Amino acid sequence: MGFTALQFFGRCSLFCLLWVVTNYMFVCSLRILDTTDVIALFSSNVSFIYLLSWVVLHQQFVGIRIVAVILCNTGIALLAYMDGVPETPTLGGVVLASTAAAGSAVYKVFFKKLIGDVTSGQLSIFFTMIALLNLLAMWPIFIFLHLTHIETINWSQLPWVPLVSAAILSLVINLIGNFGLVCTYQVFLSFGLILAVPASSVIDIYIYGVVFKGMELAGISLIVIGFLLVLLPDNWPDYINILLKIHRRYQKRNKSRLKETESLSGQKSRLRTANGMVK
């Protein structure tokens, strides 16, 4: 990877901090907002990734992606004020979920900037170090909160089945997200995130009885549209030109076929009398 052990340890510590803070804000937002709203807000991280990549990684400027960023930010604003009063907990939940999305974008962009392209083995070592640092840094905080009774845990009342299921799914998601690039393209992995929005909405409606209001639906829709616009390739106008050319060729073929059928029908009509008899 091209840097010393001290630099490697320091960068692992930085990404460990980003990882913990981002996941903590994401989980806290789930206590305030519906799951669909949180996932939609977290999906806006693609717009933050583009802005940071443009500034930090000096990627190509694409005008349609700026439109996508504006749509995502508009959707976030609509979700923040969907209850009408800015003093409600909704605003805090939207801020937490949006900050988690921004933290995820910082994590991904600076990973590309500071770590660069790595092999699967190097990536495994890197995430192993982050996990160890996470374990070493978090257990003193857990003991402090428990001993000071700021946050006590009743082990007999914990929902172990949902917790274990969530832990397993989180592990699978992180493995697919980080190692899936070896097997497939980033765009396919990104589509998985946006497909979680309609899936979670179905679960919220039929299991938890959630009713989505007009402003809430508008905010989620704008974020989804912005997400899809960010995924457009840099040369997307070329694909539109190709489709237009194919459409024009198809129209020309239809016109030529119509002319041929008209000419054939005209010839047949001249060979017959008005009663339909052959001359």
Salt bridges, closest charged atoms under 4 A:
ASP117 OD1 - LYS112 NZ 2.56
ASP234 OD1 - ARG65 NH2 2.94
